[in-house]
Every structure is written in C-alpha cells, then in structure tokens.
Amino acid sequence: MTHLKEGDKAPDFKGLNQDEKELRLADFKGKKLILYFYPKDNTPGCTAESCNLNENYDALTNLGFEVIGVSPDKIASHQKFIAKHSLAFNLIADTEKEILEAYGAWGMKKLYGREYMGVIRTTFVISEDGVIEKIFKKVKTKDHTNQILSEMNLQ
C-alpha cells in the first residue's frame, strides 16, 4: 500500500507515453493532475475506469485537470488500448515499475488465497504545485469521475 499521504509532495516521475514522448510531473506544473494507476490494458475493470475518465475528459479539463494513466504495460499495448477506446489522454508505460513503486501502487496482492506482486489500483489527485490533494484506494471503476468530483467537492 502507498506510504504517501494527502498533503505530501508528489514524487517526481518520468516515463514514456504511448508516443514514446517523455512525460514528467514537472510538465504539469500549474495544472491539476489525475494520476491513476491500473493493472492492465483491455481488462474489464481497467477498461471501465479508463473509459469513464475518457467520457468525462472534457468536463475534467474544463475544471483544470489533466489525466494520465500508468500501468506496467508496454507502449505497443497502450497504443492499441488508446486506439480501441479512443482515449484522449496519455498513458505511461511503466514497464520497470519505477513510478508504480514511487507512488506505492506496486505491492503484494491476494487473489483466491494466492499472494503475488501486482498493481494496486490507486488514483492520486495532485495540485497545481505538486502536492497530493486526494488519494483514492477504493476506486469505483465504472463511476470514477463522479467519485473524484464528489470527494473533491466539485459537483
């Protein structure tokens, strides 16, 4: 689980997006950032979460938010995922799990009694000056935008 708390400075990150362009936290200074960590492209929960954010992308950007998804998938997987679902935002390929680990979104999971290392679905809302405003550990994949806006008192 994440060691980060609301009010902490967000860890700096750098990673390649679907176009092999490097993205850094500093690129979003002056904007609010929804940074969401998800396990795998084209799986039911991850697709629901990404599509929900995408369907509400205009409303989010009108409120000053940028959206970035991060998973350990490769760039080619992100390209297919974006094309299949017409996603309007960047996805970072964190194949080395450096960003996932920095944000505490990589760790021990349990499924049917079996323990394994994996992505812990988590969303961070980061302020314009790089401070974590909100952490979502129990993500409502099908209604994530409303969850974020409601808990941030933006509805």
N, CA, C and O atoms as a DFTB+ gen file, in Angstrom:
620 C
 N C O
     1  1       0.831      -1.189       0.000
     2  2       0.000       0.000       0.000
     3  2       0.875       1.253       0.000
     4  3       2.041       1.235       0.396
     5  1       0.268       2.323      -0.455
     6  2       1.029       3.563      -0.572
     7  2       1.455       4.103       0.796
     8  3       0.699       4.050       1.766
     9  1       2.647       4.607       0.844
    10  2       3.185       5.250       2.038
    11  2       2.893       6.748       1.997
    12  3       3.115       7.461       2.975
    13  1       2.395       7.210       0.863
    14  2       2.118       8.627       0.680
    15  2       0.812       9.013       1.362
    16  3      -0.098       8.198       1.510
    17  1       0.742      10.278       1.773
    18  2      -0.458      10.792       2.408
    19  2      -0.898      12.070       1.698
    20  3      -0.108      12.736       1.029
    21  1      -2.172      12.391       1.862
    22  2      -2.668      13.656       1.348
    23  2      -1.899      14.772       2.041
    24  3      -1.705      14.742       3.256
    25  1      -1.463      15.759       1.258
    26  2      -0.655      16.850       1.782
    27  2       0.833      16.667       1.510
    28  3       1.608      17.618       1.615
    29  1       1.240      15.425       1.155
    30  2       2.642      15.163       0.802
    31  2       2.948      15.736      -0.571
    32  3       2.060      15.890      -1.409
    33  1       4.209      16.046      -0.784
    34  2       4.686      16.427      -2.116
    35  2       4.636      15.169      -2.988
    36  3       5.104      14.109      -2.574
    37  1       4.081      15.282      -4.173
    38  2       4.001      14.137      -5.080
    39  2       5.400      13.779      -5.567
    40  3       6.169      14.665      -5.942
    41  1       5.741      12.479      -5.564
    42  2       7.053      12.092      -6.090
    43  2       7.189      12.487      -7.560
    44  3       6.260      12.326      -8.351
    45  1       8.354      13.002      -7.902
    46  2       8.609      13.318      -9.298
    47  2       8.616      12.009     -10.074
    48  3       8.969      10.962      -9.532
    49  1       8.236      12.069     -11.311
    50  2       8.285      10.874     -12.151
    51  2       8.663      11.272     -13.561
    52  3       8.519      12.425     -13.969
    53  1       9.150      10.290     -14.290
    54  2       9.328      10.440     -15.728
    55  2       9.076       9.079     -16.342
    56  3       9.475       8.043     -15.810
    57  1       8.402       9.115     -17.475
    58  2       8.092       7.873     -18.167
    59  2       7.680       8.172     -19.588
    60  3       7.361       9.309     -19.936
    61  1       7.691       7.132     -20.407
    62  2       7.324       7.291     -21.810
    63  2       5.843       7.029     -22.009
    64  3       5.292       6.060     -21.488
    65  1       5.200       7.920     -22.783
    66  2       3.797       7.718     -23.100
    67  2       3.659       6.849     -24.356
    68  3       4.641       6.305     -24.861
    69  1       2.443       6.736     -24.840
    70  2       2.123       5.894     -25.996
    71  2       2.842       6.351     -27.270
    72  3       2.977       5.570     -28.212
    73  1       3.302       7.596     -27.309
    74  2       4.017       8.113     -28.478
    75  2       5.531       8.140     -28.267
    76  3       6.268       8.751     -29.041
    77  1       5.982       7.464     -27.200
    78  2       7.394       7.408     -26.820
    79  2       7.939       8.788     -26.446
    80  3       9.138       9.046     -26.551
    81  1       7.037       9.667     -26.007
    82  2       7.424      11.000     -25.528
    83  2       7.553      10.929     -24.010
    84  3       6.708      10.355     -23.323
    85  1       8.633      11.528     -23.504
    86  2       8.836      11.512     -22.063
    87  2       7.910      12.510     -21.381
    88  3       7.822      13.674     -21.774
    89  1       7.225      12.028     -20.355
    90  2       6.385      12.886     -19.521
    91  2       6.968      12.910     -18.122
    92  3       7.444      11.894     -17.616
    93  1       6.925      14.093     -17.497
    94  2       7.410      14.276     -16.119
    95  2       6.323      15.002     -15.325
    96  3       5.463      15.678     -15.890
    97  1       6.384      14.845     -14.022
    98  2       5.454      15.578     -13.164
    99  2       5.581      17.076     -13.415
   100  3       4.577      17.788     -13.439
   101  1       6.809      17.559     -13.601
   102  2       7.054      18.990     -13.813
   103  2       6.332      19.544     -15.042
   104  3       6.052      20.741     -15.111
   105  1       6.030      18.680     -16.010
   106  2       5.314      19.110     -17.210
   107  2       3.907      19.615     -16.882
   108  3       3.288      20.307     -17.690
   109  1       3.409      19.267     -15.697
   110  2       2.031      19.586     -15.332
   111  2       1.946      20.658     -14.246
   112  3       0.887      20.871     -13.655
   113  1       3.054      21.320     -13.995
   114  2       3.058      22.418     -13.012
   115  2       2.049      23.472     -13.474
   116  3       2.032      23.862     -14.642
   117  1       1.221      23.919     -12.550
   118  2       0.192      24.891     -12.899
   119  2      -1.125      24.263     -13.307
   120  3      -2.102      24.969     -13.558
   121  1      -1.159      22.920     -13.378
   122  2      -2.393      22.200     -13.698
   123  2      -2.646      21.173     -12.609
   124  3      -1.718      20.680     -11.967
   125  1      -3.912      20.861     -12.415
   126  2      -4.259      19.774     -11.512
   127  2      -4.124      18.478     -12.309
   128  3      -4.451      18.431     -13.495
   129  1      -3.646      17.442     -11.654
   130  2      -3.381      16.191     -12.349
   131  2      -4.090      15.031     -11.664
   132  3      -3.984      14.843     -10.452
   133  1      -4.815      14.258     -12.466
   134  2      -5.371      12.985     -12.008
   135  2      -4.424      11.923     -12.536
   136  3      -4.367      11.665     -13.738
   137  1      -3.679      11.307     -11.621
   138  2      -2.696      10.281     -11.967
   139  2      -3.252       8.959     -11.459
   140  3      -3.303       8.720     -10.252
   141  1      -3.672       8.096     -12.397
   142  2      -4.286       6.850     -11.959
   143  2      -3.452       5.654     -12.385
   144  3      -2.944       5.583     -13.504
   145  1      -3.329       4.718     -11.455
   146  2      -2.552       3.503     -11.652
   147  2      -3.522       2.343     -11.814
   148  3      -4.424       2.155     -10.998
   149  1      -3.327       1.568     -12.876
   150  2      -4.234       0.455     -13.158
   151  2      -3.416      -0.751     -13.601
   152  3      -2.322      -0.601     -14.145
   153  1      -3.954      -1.960     -13.364
   154  2      -3.162      -3.172     -13.629
   155  2      -2.850      -3.487     -15.090
   156  3      -1.699      -3.775     -15.417
   157  1      -3.863      -3.439     -15.989
   158  2      -3.596      -3.970     -17.325
   159  2      -4.578      -3.422     -18.352
   160  3      -5.782      -3.344     -18.109
   161  1      -4.031      -3.044     -19.510
   162  2      -4.863      -2.602     -20.628
   163  2      -5.847      -3.698     -21.030
   164  3      -5.548      -4.890     -20.954
   165  1      -7.029      -3.257     -21.460
   166  2      -8.044      -4.139     -22.039
   167  2      -8.559      -5.229     -21.112
   168  3      -9.009      -6.274     -21.580
   169  1      -8.501      -5.001     -19.807
   170  2      -9.172      -5.906     -18.870
   171  2     -10.441      -5.185     -18.416
   172  3     -10.503      -3.958     -18.498
   173  1     -11.451      -5.909     -17.943
   174  2     -12.752      -5.272     -17.675
   175  2     -12.706      -4.060     -16.739
   176  3     -13.232      -3.004     -17.091
   177  1     -12.098      -4.180     -15.571
   178  2     -12.069      -3.064     -14.619
   179  2     -11.258      -1.891     -15.130
   180  3     -11.647      -0.734     -14.971
   181  1     -10.129      -2.199     -15.744
   182  2      -9.240      -1.134     -16.245
   183  2      -9.873      -0.409     -17.430
   184  3      -9.722       0.804     -17.576
   185  1     -10.575      -1.151     -18.266
   186  2     -11.272      -0.538     -19.394
   187  2     -12.400       0.343     -18.884
   188  3     -12.584       1.459     -19.372
   189  1     -13.162      -0.148     -17.900
   190  2     -14.269       0.645     -17.339
   191  2     -13.745       1.946     -16.741
   192  3     -14.318       3.012     -16.967
   193  1     -12.661       1.858     -15.981
   194  2     -12.096       3.042     -15.339
   195  2     -11.594       4.041     -16.383
   196  3     -11.914       5.228     -16.315
   197  1     -10.815       3.562     -17.338
   198  2     -10.245       4.440     -18.364
   199  2     -11.339       5.074     -19.218
   200  3     -11.278       6.265     -19.524
   201  1     -12.334       4.284     -19.602
   202  2     -13.419       4.815     -20.431
   203  2     -14.265       5.820     -19.659
   204  3     -14.722       6.808     -20.233
   205  1     -14.481       5.584     -18.365
   206  2     -15.232       6.540     -17.561
   207  2     -14.504       7.888     -17.506
   208  3     -15.124       8.938     -17.676
   209  1     -13.207       7.856     -17.273
   210  2     -12.438       9.103     -17.261
   211  2     -12.447       9.760     -18.642
   212  3     -12.516      10.984     -18.751
   213  1     -12.377       8.954     -19.679
   214  2     -12.365       9.474     -21.043
   215  2     -13.704      10.116     -21.418
   216  3     -13.739      11.168     -22.056
   217  1     -14.803       9.474     -21.014
   218  2     -16.137      10.017     -21.309
   219  2     -16.332      11.376     -20.643
   220  3     -17.119      12.195     -21.119
   221  1     -15.634      11.613     -19.567
   222  2     -15.761      12.859     -18.809
   223  2     -14.534      13.764     -18.959
   224  3     -14.356      14.717     -18.200
   225  1     -13.700      13.452     -19.941
   226  2     -12.437      14.165     -20.108
   227  2     -12.645      15.666     -20.332
   228  3     -11.927      16.479     -19.750
   229  1     -13.612      16.039     -21.164
   230  2     -13.855      17.465     -21.417
   231  2     -14.253      18.183     -20.136
   232  3     -13.772      19.282     -19.862
   233  1     -15.126      17.568     -19.355
   234  2     -15.551      18.177     -18.089
   235  2     -14.356      18.311     -17.146
   236  3     -14.220      19.321     -16.456
   237  1     -13.496      17.303     -17.116
   238  2     -12.315      17.349     -16.245
   239  2     -11.347      18.439     -16.692
   240  3     -10.836      19.190     -15.861
   241  1     -11.095      18.532     -17.983
   242  2     -10.167      19.563     -18.466
   243  2     -10.755      20.958     -18.259
   244  3     -10.017      21.912     -18.011
   245  1     -12.080      21.081     -18.361
   246  2     -12.722      22.379     -18.097
   247  2     -12.543      22.797     -16.643
   248  3     -12.584      23.987     -16.331
   249  1     -12.346      21.831     -15.754
   250  2     -12.094      22.114     -14.339
   251  2     -10.593      22.282     -14.058
   252  3     -10.188      22.479     -12.913
   253  1      -9.777      22.201     -15.116
   254  2      -8.336      22.420     -14.970
   255  2      -7.517      21.164     -14.743
   256  3      -6.332      21.247     -14.420
   257  1      -8.136      19.992     -14.910
   258  2      -7.422      18.732     -14.695
   259  2      -6.793      18.206     -15.977
   260  3      -7.336      18.378     -17.068
   261  1      -5.655      17.571     -15.831
   262  2      -5.087      16.690     -16.852
   263  2      -5.220      15.282     -16.292
   264  3      -5.305      15.097     -15.077
   265  1      -5.239      14.297     -17.170
   266  2      -5.386      12.903     -16.761
   267  2      -4.238      12.100     -17.355
   268  3      -3.921      12.229     -18.538
   269  1      -3.619      11.270     -16.522
   270  2      -2.591      10.343     -17.006
   271  2      -2.828       8.994     -16.347
   272  3      -3.004       8.901     -15.133
   273  1      -2.829       7.949     -17.170
   274  2      -2.905       6.588     -16.666
   275  2      -1.525       5.961     -16.684
   276  3      -0.719       6.232     -17.574
   277  1      -1.256       5.116     -15.689
   278  2       0.039       4.436     -15.599
   279  2      -0.216       2.954     -15.346
   280  3      -0.977       2.587     -14.450
   281  1       0.424       2.114     -16.142
   282  2       0.389       0.667     -15.914
   283  2       1.726       0.084     -16.364
   284  3       2.500       0.760     -17.041
   285  1       1.998      -1.157     -15.995
   286  2       3.256      -1.771     -16.423
   287  2       3.223      -2.301     -17.857
   288  3       4.175      -2.944     -18.298
   289  1       2.144      -2.039     -18.582
   290  2       2.053      -2.485     -19.975
   291  2       3.092      -1.779     -20.841
   292  3       3.597      -0.712     -20.492
   293  1       3.395      -2.395     -21.968
   294  2       4.342      -1.816     -22.922
   295  2       3.660      -0.742     -23.765
   296  3       2.432      -0.670     -23.828
   297  1       4.472       0.086     -24.408
   298  2       3.976       1.168     -25.250
   299  2       3.023       0.639     -26.319
   300  3       1.977       1.245     -26.553
   301  1       3.352      -0.456     -26.963
   302  2       2.505      -1.020     -28.028
   303  2       1.119      -1.384     -27.485
   304  3       0.116      -1.199     -28.174
   305  1       1.062      -1.891     -26.278
   306  2      -0.216      -2.223     -25.657
   307  2      -1.033      -0.952     -25.415
   308  3      -2.238      -0.926     -25.665
   309  1      -0.376       0.092     -24.932
   310  2      -1.059       1.363     -24.708
   311  2      -1.594       1.933     -26.026
   312  3      -2.699       2.473     -26.067
   313  1      -0.816       1.813     -27.091
   314  2      -1.252       2.328     -28.388
   315  2      -2.538       1.637     -28.830
   316  3      -3.463       2.291     -29.311
   317  1      -2.595       0.322     -28.669
   318  2      -3.798      -0.437     -29.060
   319  2      -4.984      -0.091     -28.166
   320  3      -6.109       0.049     -28.644
   321  1      -4.727       0.046     -26.866
   322  2      -5.778       0.374     -25.895
   323  2      -6.383       1.745     -26.210
   324  3      -7.603       1.909     -26.203
   325  1      -5.527       2.717     -26.483
   326  2      -5.984       4.067     -26.823
   327  2      -6.784       4.051     -28.122
   328  3      -7.845       4.669     -28.208
   329  1      -6.279       3.349     -29.127
   330  2      -6.968       3.296     -30.420
   331  2      -8.330       2.603     -30.284
   332  3      -9.321       3.062     -30.852
   333  1      -8.373       1.526     -29.550
   334  2      -9.614       0.742     -29.396
   335  2     -10.701       1.550     -28.699
   336  3     -11.877       1.442     -29.048
   337  1     -10.311       2.367     -27.707
   338  2     -11.306       3.081     -26.897
   339  2     -11.278       4.598     -27.103
   340  3     -11.936       5.332     -26.366
   341  1     -10.525       5.071     -28.094
   342  2     -10.421       6.500     -28.426
   343  2     -10.106       7.356     -27.202
   344  3     -10.729       8.396     -26.984
   345  1      -9.139       6.912     -26.411
   346  2      -8.771       7.654     -25.207
   347  2      -8.089       8.963     -25.589
   348  3      -7.258       9.005     -26.496
   349  1      -8.453      10.030     -24.883
   350  2      -7.968      11.374     -25.213
   351  2      -6.754      11.792     -24.391
   352  3      -6.213      12.878     -24.595
   353  1      -6.324      10.942     -23.465
   354  2      -5.236      11.331     -22.564
   355  2      -4.074      10.355     -22.674
   356  3      -4.174       9.300     -23.302
   357  1      -2.980      10.736     -22.051
   358  2      -1.745       9.957     -22.100
   359  2      -1.782       8.757     -21.160
   360  3      -2.382       8.793     -20.086
   361  1      -1.121       7.698     -21.605
   362  2      -0.863       6.528     -20.775
   363  2       0.645       6.332     -20.725
   364  3       1.315       6.369     -21.757
   365  1       1.175       6.126     -19.537
   366  2       2.610       5.899     -19.374
   367  2       2.866       4.413     -19.237
   368  3       2.193       3.714     -18.479
   369  1       3.858       3.939     -19.990
   370  2       4.297       2.543     -19.927
   371  2       5.390       2.441     -18.862
   372  3       6.545       2.786     -19.111
   373  1       5.014       1.967     -17.683
   374  2       5.969       1.863     -16.568
   375  2       6.429       0.410     -16.436
   376  3       6.195      -0.241     -15.418
   377  1       7.086      -0.080     -17.484
   378  2       7.483      -1.489     -17.515
   379  2       8.488      -1.843     -16.422
   380  3       8.554      -2.994     -15.992
   381  1       9.268      -0.868     -15.972
   382  2      10.245      -1.113     -14.897
   383  2       9.622      -0.893     -13.511
   384  3      10.263      -1.125     -12.486
   385  1       8.374      -0.448     -13.499
   386  2       7.613      -0.244     -12.257
   387  2       8.214       0.816     -11.335
   388  3       7.986       0.785     -10.126
   389  1       8.968       1.737     -11.887
   390  2       9.589       2.790     -11.074
   391  2       8.560       3.786     -10.543
   392  3       8.611       4.166      -9.373
   393  1       7.627       4.210     -11.396
   394  2       6.601       5.162     -10.958
   395  2       5.630       4.451     -10.015
   396  3       5.244       4.993      -8.979
   397  1       5.245       3.241     -10.385
   398  2       4.346       2.452      -9.530
   399  2       4.922       2.320      -8.118
   400  3       4.206       2.498      -7.133
   401  1       6.191       2.014      -8.024
   402  2       6.819       1.845      -6.711
   403  2       6.940       3.176      -5.972
   404  3       6.733       3.226      -4.760
   405  1       7.269       4.252      -6.682
   406  2       7.406       5.564      -6.039
   407  2       6.092       6.016      -5.409
   408  3       6.085       6.700      -4.386
   409  1       4.986       5.629      -6.030
   410  2       3.669       6.021      -5.533
   411  2       3.016       4.932      -4.672
   412  3       1.870       5.081      -4.248
   413  1       3.737       3.849      -4.416
   414  2       3.193       2.788      -3.571
   415  2       2.065       2.019      -4.229
   416  3       1.243       1.415      -3.539
   417  1       2.012       2.032      -5.551
   418  2       0.950       1.349      -6.279
   419  2       1.401      -0.020      -6.801
   420  3       0.708      -0.629      -7.617
   421  1       2.540      -0.498      -6.342
   422  2       3.039      -1.827      -6.684
   423  2       3.275      -2.542      -5.357
   424  3       4.014      -2.055      -4.503
   425  1       2.647      -3.690      -5.195
   426  2       2.828      -4.381      -3.928
   427  2       2.162      -5.739      -3.902
   428  3       1.700      -6.246      -4.924
   429  1       2.123      -6.314      -2.724
   430  2       1.565      -7.647      -2.530
   431  2       0.036      -7.589      -2.645
   432  3      -0.629      -6.736      -2.057
   433  1      -0.483      -8.531      -3.427
   434  2      -1.931      -8.649      -3.597
   435  2      -2.331     -10.088      -3.295
   436  3      -1.492     -10.989      -3.299
   437  1      -3.609     -10.292      -3.036
   438  2      -4.145     -11.636      -2.779
   439  2      -5.320     -11.889      -3.696
   440  3      -6.183     -11.028      -3.864
   441  1      -5.353     -13.064      -4.286
   442  2      -6.481     -13.466      -5.109
   443  2      -6.696     -14.953      -4.899
   444  3      -5.808     -15.762      -5.166
   445  1      -7.877     -15.306      -4.422
   446  2      -8.208     -16.715      -4.148
   447  2      -7.157     -17.372      -3.268
   448  3      -6.787     -18.525      -3.490
   449  1      -6.673     -16.634      -2.263
   450  2      -5.706     -17.174      -1.317
   451  2      -4.262     -17.161      -1.798
   452  3      -3.344     -17.461      -1.034
   453  1      -4.065     -16.814      -3.062
   454  2      -2.716     -16.782      -3.619
   455  2      -2.162     -15.366      -3.497
   456  3      -2.847     -14.397      -3.827
   457  1      -0.934     -15.247      -3.029
   458  2      -0.294     -13.931      -2.923
   459  2       0.656     -13.727      -4.101
   460  3       1.347     -14.649      -4.534
   461  1       0.669     -12.505      -4.601
   462  2       1.549     -12.177      -5.727
   463  2       1.759     -10.670      -5.758
   464  3       0.986      -9.914      -5.170
   465  1       2.806     -10.244      -6.444
   466  2       3.087      -8.819      -6.616
   467  2       2.284      -8.303      -7.812
   468  3       2.204      -8.953      -8.854
   469  1       1.698      -7.128      -7.637
   470  2       0.915      -6.564      -8.731
   471  2       0.592      -5.102      -8.494
   472  3       1.006      -4.500      -7.504
   473  1      -0.161      -4.550      -9.434
   474  2      -0.561      -3.149      -9.354
   475  2      -1.733      -3.018      -8.387
   476  3      -2.726      -3.738      -8.487
   477  1      -1.596      -2.094      -7.464
   478  2      -2.665      -1.768      -6.538
   479  2      -3.387      -0.559      -7.125
   480  3      -2.855       0.552      -7.136
   481  1      -4.607      -0.792      -7.615
   482  2      -5.352       0.273      -8.293
   483  2      -5.513       1.464      -7.342
   484  3      -6.148       1.357      -6.293
   485  1      -4.929       2.590      -7.729
   486  2      -4.918       3.786      -6.889
   487  2      -4.949       5.016      -7.794
   488  3      -4.378       5.014      -8.885
   489  1      -5.618       6.057      -7.330
   490  2      -5.632       7.325      -8.054
   491  2      -5.173       8.432      -7.119
   492  3      -5.567       8.496      -5.955
   493  1      -4.327       9.303      -7.661
   494  2      -3.831      10.463      -6.928
   495  2      -4.303      11.725      -7.651
   496  3      -4.163      11.846      -8.868
   497  1      -4.857      12.649      -6.895
   498  2      -5.161      13.965      -7.440
   499  2      -4.072      14.898      -6.907
   500  3      -3.910      15.068      -5.699
   501  1      -3.340      15.490      -7.834
   502  2      -2.171      16.308      -7.498
   503  2      -2.467      17.763      -7.855
   504  3      -2.955      18.056      -8.946
   505  1      -2.170      18.662      -6.933
   506  2      -2.455      20.089      -7.129
   507  2      -1.505      20.713      -8.144
   508  3      -0.548      20.092      -8.606
   509  1      -1.808      21.964      -8.471
   510  2      -1.010      22.718      -9.438
   511  2       0.440      22.880      -9.000
   512  3       1.328      23.061      -9.832
   513  1       0.677      22.815      -7.692
   514  2       2.043      22.975      -7.195
   515  2       2.662      21.656      -6.727
   516  3       3.635      21.654      -5.972
   517  1       2.090      20.533      -7.182
   518  2       2.714      19.233      -6.952
   519  2       2.444      18.577      -5.616
   520  3       3.192      17.695      -5.194
   521  1       1.376      18.998      -4.940
   522  2       1.016      18.401      -3.651
   523  2      -0.163      17.437      -3.846
   524  3      -1.104      17.734      -4.583
   525  1      -0.098      16.288      -3.181
   526  2      -1.179      15.306      -3.275
   527  2      -2.381      15.837      -2.500
   528  3      -2.326      16.017      -1.283
   529  1      -3.469      16.083      -3.231
   530  2      -4.689      16.586      -2.597
   531  2      -5.591      15.451      -2.143
   532  3      -6.234      15.551      -1.097
   533  1      -5.646      14.372      -2.917
   534  2      -6.564      13.284      -2.603
   535  2      -5.974      11.974      -3.124
   536  3      -5.366      11.928      -4.194
   537  1      -6.169      10.910      -2.339
   538  2      -5.748       9.565      -2.747
   539  2      -6.973       8.675      -2.710
   540  3      -7.684       8.621      -1.707
   541  1      -7.215       7.979      -3.804
   542  2      -8.327       7.035      -3.887
   543  2      -7.757       5.621      -3.910
   544  3      -7.105       5.218      -4.873
   545  1      -8.011       4.874      -2.836
   546  2      -7.532       3.495      -2.744
   547  2      -8.631       2.502      -3.103
   548  3      -8.350       1.368      -3.490
   549  1      -9.878       2.933      -2.973
   550  2     -11.015       2.093      -3.355
   551  2     -11.688       2.768      -4.536
   552  3     -12.624       3.551      -4.378
   553  1     -11.194       2.449      -5.716
   554  2     -11.634       3.103      -6.943
   555  2     -12.924       2.469      -7.439
   556  3     -13.025       1.248      -7.557
   557  1     -13.908       3.314      -7.727
   558  2     -15.150       2.863      -8.358
   559  2     -14.904       2.934      -9.865
   560  3     -15.066       3.992     -10.474
   561  1     -14.516       1.815     -10.460
   562  2     -14.064       1.831     -11.853
   563  2     -15.111       2.365     -12.823
   564  3     -14.768       3.079     -13.764
   565  1     -16.383       2.031     -12.609
   566  2     -17.418       2.435     -13.562
   567  2     -17.898       3.866     -13.334
   568  3     -18.590       4.423     -14.186
   569  1     -17.545       4.465     -12.206
   570  2     -18.027       5.802     -11.875
   571  2     -16.915       6.637     -11.230
   572  3     -17.157       7.411     -10.304
   573  1     -15.700       6.464     -11.737
   574  2     -14.544       7.081     -11.089
   575  2     -14.566       8.609     -11.159
   576  3     -14.179       9.275     -10.199
   577  1     -15.012       9.164     -12.274
   578  2     -15.052      10.622     -12.395
   579  2     -15.943      11.226     -11.317
   580  3     -15.541      12.167     -10.633
   581  1     -17.153      10.688     -11.163
   582  2     -18.060      11.210     -10.136
   583  2     -17.479      11.017      -8.742
   584  3     -17.649      11.871      -7.872
   585  1     -16.792       9.893      -8.528
   586  2     -16.144       9.646      -7.242
   587  2     -15.125      10.757      -6.955
   588  3     -15.089      11.304      -5.853
   589  1     -14.310      11.078      -7.944
   590  2     -13.291      12.119      -7.776
   591  2     -13.948      13.482      -7.536
   592  3     -13.615      14.176      -6.575
   593  1     -14.875      13.856      -8.407
   594  2     -15.500      15.170      -8.305
   595  2     -16.280      15.325      -7.006
   596  3     -16.258      16.388      -6.386
   597  1     -16.962      14.272      -6.598
   598  2     -17.744      14.310      -5.370
   599  2     -16.840      14.488      -4.151
   600  3     -17.109      15.333      -3.297
   601  1     -15.776      13.699      -4.067
   602  2     -14.898      13.776      -2.912
   603  2     -14.031      15.037      -2.900
   604  3     -13.499      15.422      -1.859
   605  1     -13.896      15.670      -4.057
   606  2     -13.142      16.931      -4.149
   607  2     -14.097      18.139      -4.032
   608  3     -13.685      19.291      -4.164
   609  1     -15.395      17.833      -3.780
   610  2     -16.438      18.865      -3.663
   611  2     -16.516      19.741      -4.908
   612  3     -16.608      20.965      -4.818
   613  1     -16.477      19.089      -6.076
   614  2     -16.542      19.829      -7.346
   615  2     -17.844      19.549      -8.094
   616  3     -17.967      19.894      -9.269
   617  1     -18.803      18.934      -7.434
   618  2     -20.091      18.665      -8.097
   619  2     -21.173      19.538      -7.535
   620  3     -22.322      19.454      -7.968
